[in-house]
Amino acid sequence: MDFKNMKAVFHYGKDSKKYIRQFHEKRIEMVLGELRQYTAEEIRLFRESVIAQVGIIEANRLMAV
């Protein structure tokens, strides 16, 4: 199953919480894999850009992991 373009999953019935948890775990693995492609400097510059646009409090909220 391709999780890259999925934004949500709905599963009803037996073991639905298990399948929803598996979906979230796969999405986390995908995001972490994408983040590993960036250098620390690129992430720092991105964070500074977000802070400049929305302020530090909102940037921290948006970028909380």
N, CA and C of each residue as an Amber inpcrd file, in Angstrom:
protein
   195
   0.8380000  -1.1750000   0.0000000   0.0000000   0.0000000   0.0000000
   0.8840000   1.2400000   0.0000000   0.5440000   2.2180000  -0.8080000
   1.3040000   3.4640000  -0.9110000   0.7490000   4.4750000   0.0810000
   1.5180000   4.8060000   1.1170000   1.0640000   5.7400000   2.1400000
   1.4450000   7.1790000   1.8180000   2.2610000   7.3840000   0.8010000
   2.8090000   8.7120000   0.5380000   1.7270000   9.7640000   0.3220000
   0.6980000   9.4530000  -0.4370000  -0.3220000  10.4440000  -0.7530000
  -1.5320000  10.3750000   0.1660000  -1.5130000   9.4640000   1.1110000
  -2.6510000   9.3180000   2.0090000  -2.5720000  10.3470000   3.1230000
  -3.7070000  10.9240000   3.4390000  -3.7820000  11.9060000   4.5160000
  -4.5180000  11.3500000   5.7270000  -5.3750000  10.3660000   5.5180000
  -6.1530000   9.7960000   6.6110000  -6.5650000   8.3850000   6.2470000
  -6.9830000   7.6590000   7.2620000  -7.4770000   6.3070000   7.0410000
  -8.7000000   6.1050000   7.9240000  -9.6940000   5.4300000   7.3710000
 -10.8880000   5.0870000   8.1260000 -11.0170000   3.5760000   8.1180000
 -11.1590000   3.0150000   9.2860000 -11.3110000   1.5680000   9.3810000
 -12.3200000   1.2800000  10.4770000 -13.3570000   0.5840000  10.1120000
 -14.4020000   0.2440000  11.0690000 -14.4070000  -1.2550000  11.2850000
 -14.8190000  -1.6530000  12.4500000 -14.9530000  -3.0730000  12.7190000
 -13.9040000  -3.5680000  13.6910000 -13.7480000  -4.8710000  13.6600000
 -12.8360000  -5.5390000  14.5760000 -11.4050000  -5.0440000  14.3590000
 -10.7170000  -4.7750000  15.4330000  -9.3130000  -4.3430000  15.4180000
  -9.0870000  -3.0150000  14.6970000 -10.0890000  -2.1440000  14.6340000
  -9.9250000  -0.8810000  13.9080000  -8.8110000  -0.0250000  14.5100000
  -8.6930000  -0.0010000  15.8350000  -7.6330000   0.8010000  16.4590000
  -6.2580000   0.2880000  16.0450000  -6.1200000  -1.0110000  15.9110000
  -4.8490000  -1.6020000  15.4960000  -4.4540000  -1.1180000  14.1030000
  -5.4010000  -1.1140000  13.1710000  -5.1000000  -0.7090000  11.8020000
  -4.8350000   0.7900000  11.6930000  -5.5550000   1.5780000  12.4830000
  -5.3160000   3.0260000  12.4820000  -3.9280000   3.3160000  13.0510000
  -3.5430000   2.6020000  14.0980000  -2.2060000   2.7780000  14.6800000
  -1.1270000   2.4010000  13.6630000  -1.3220000   1.3000000  12.9350000
  -0.3590000   0.8830000  11.9140000  -0.2220000   1.9580000  10.8370000
  -1.3350000   2.5620000  10.4510000  -1.2940000   3.6370000   9.4540000
  -0.4470000   4.7950000   9.9610000  -0.6950000   5.2190000  11.2020000
   0.0660000   6.3400000  11.7680000   1.5500000   6.0020000  11.8720000
   1.8710000   4.7850000  12.2470000   3.2770000   4.3800000  12.3390000
   3.9520000   4.4270000  10.9740000   3.2640000   3.9890000   9.9310000
   3.8290000   4.0250000   8.5690000   4.0220000   5.4630000   8.1110000
   3.0640000   6.3440000   8.4260000   3.1970000   7.7580000   8.0460000
   4.3950000   8.3850000   8.7610000   4.5970000   8.0570000  10.0330000
   5.7350000   8.5870000  10.7840000   7.0400000   8.1210000  10.1550000
   7.1210000   6.8360000   9.8150000   8.3220000   6.3070000   9.1620000
   8.5940000   7.0420000   7.8580000   7.5430000   7.3320000   7.0870000
   7.6980000   8.0230000   5.8180000   8.2250000   9.4520000   6.0290000
   7.6370000  10.1610000   6.9780000   8.0620000  11.5410000   7.2490000
   9.5000000  11.5790000   7.7460000   9.8490000  10.6790000   8.6490000
  11.2300000  10.6370000   9.1440000  12.2090000  10.3400000   8.0170000
  11.8320000   9.4470000   7.1170000  12.6800000   9.1500000   5.9630000
  12.9080000  10.3820000   5.1010000  11.8410000  11.1760000   4.9080000
  11.9740000  12.4030000   4.1210000  12.8310000  13.4310000   4.8430000
  12.6680000  13.5560000   6.1550000  13.4550000  14.5300000   6.9180000
  14.9430000  14.1990000   6.9210000  15.2620000  12.9230000   6.8820000
  16.6760000  12.5190000   6.8850000  17.4010000  12.9700000   5.6200000
  16.6810000  13.3500000   4.5960000  17.2930000  13.7960000   3.3540000
  17.8390000  15.2270000   3.4640000  17.3980000  15.9470000   4.4870000
  17.8180000  17.3380000   4.6600000  18.9810000  17.4250000   5.6330000
  19.8450000  18.3910000   5.3960000  20.9410000  18.6360000   6.3290000
  20.4190000  19.4580000   7.5020000  21.1720000  19.4720000   8.5830000
  20.8020000  20.2710000   9.7480000  20.7170000  21.7500000   9.3720000
  21.6010000  22.1840000   8.5030000  21.5930000  23.5880000   8.0670000
  20.3220000  23.9170000   7.2970000  19.8770000  23.0300000   6.4290000
  18.6400000  23.2600000   5.6720000  17.4300000  23.3310000   6.6020000
  17.3960000  22.4810000   7.5970000  16.2870000  22.4970000   8.5500000
  16.3240000  23.7770000   9.3740000  17.5230000  24.1910000   9.7910000
  17.6540000  25.4430000  10.5510000  17.1720000  26.6320000   9.7250000
  17.5620000  26.6950000   8.4600000  17.1410000  27.7990000   7.5830000
  15.6260000  27.7940000   7.3660000  15.0660000  26.6120000   7.2310000
  13.6140000  26.5060000   7.0720000  12.9080000  27.0290000   8.3250000
  13.4100000  26.6260000   9.4970000  12.8110000  27.0760000  10.7570000
  12.8930000  28.5930000  10.8850000  14.0360000  29.1620000  10.5440000
  14.1800000  30.6180000  10.6000000  13.2080000  31.3040000   9.6530000
  12.9850000  30.7300000   8.4920000  12.0390000  31.2750000   7.5240000
  10.6130000  31.2570000   8.0800000  10.2550000  30.1470000   8.7070000
   8.9170000  30.0430000   9.2920000   8.7530000  31.0500000  10.4210000
   9.7790000  31.1940000  11.2700000   9.7280000  32.1700000  12.3610000
   9.5430000  33.5800000  11.8090000  10.2530000  33.9070000  10.7470000
  10.1420000  35.2360000  10.1480000   8.7330000  35.4960000   9.5990000
   8.0820000  34.4420000   9.1380000   6.7560000  34.6050000   8.5380000
   5.6280000  34.6410000   9.5630000   5.7000000  33.8080000  10.6170000
   4.5650000  33.6940000  11.5340000   4.9040000  33.9750000  12.9920000
   6.1550000  34.1900000  13.3130000   6.5550000  34.4320000  14.6970000
   6.9920000  33.1410000  15.3740000   7.7530000  33.3040000  16.4330000
   8.3830000  32.1330000  17.0610000   7.3830000  31.2120000  17.7610000
   6.3650000  31.7830000  18.4180000   5.4040000  30.9440000  19.1340000
   4.6240000  30.0770000  18.1630000   4.1280000  30.6700000  17.1040000
   3.3820000  29.9090000  16.1040000   4.2960000  28.9390000  15.3700000
   5.5240000  29.3380000  15.0970000   6.4830000  28.4400000  14.4190000
   6.7590000  27.2130000  15.2740000   6.9480000  27.4170000  16.5710000
   7.1850000  26.2830000  17.4610000   5.9820000  25.3490000  17.4910000
   4.7810000  25.9120000  17.4780000   3.5750000  25.0830000  17.4740000
   3.4730000  24.2960000  16.1670000   3.7250000  24.9580000  15.0470000
   3.6260000  24.3020000  13.7300000   4.6760000  23.2280000  13.5380000
   5.8520000  23.4200000  14.1100000   6.9570000  22.5070000  13.8660000
   7.1520000  21.4800000  14.9810000   6.2290000  21.4410000  15.9340000
   6.3340000  20.4630000  17.0230000   6.2270000  19.0610000  16.4470000
   7.1030000  18.2020000  16.8750000   7.0920000  16.8140000  16.3920000
   6.7690000  15.8990000  17.5390000
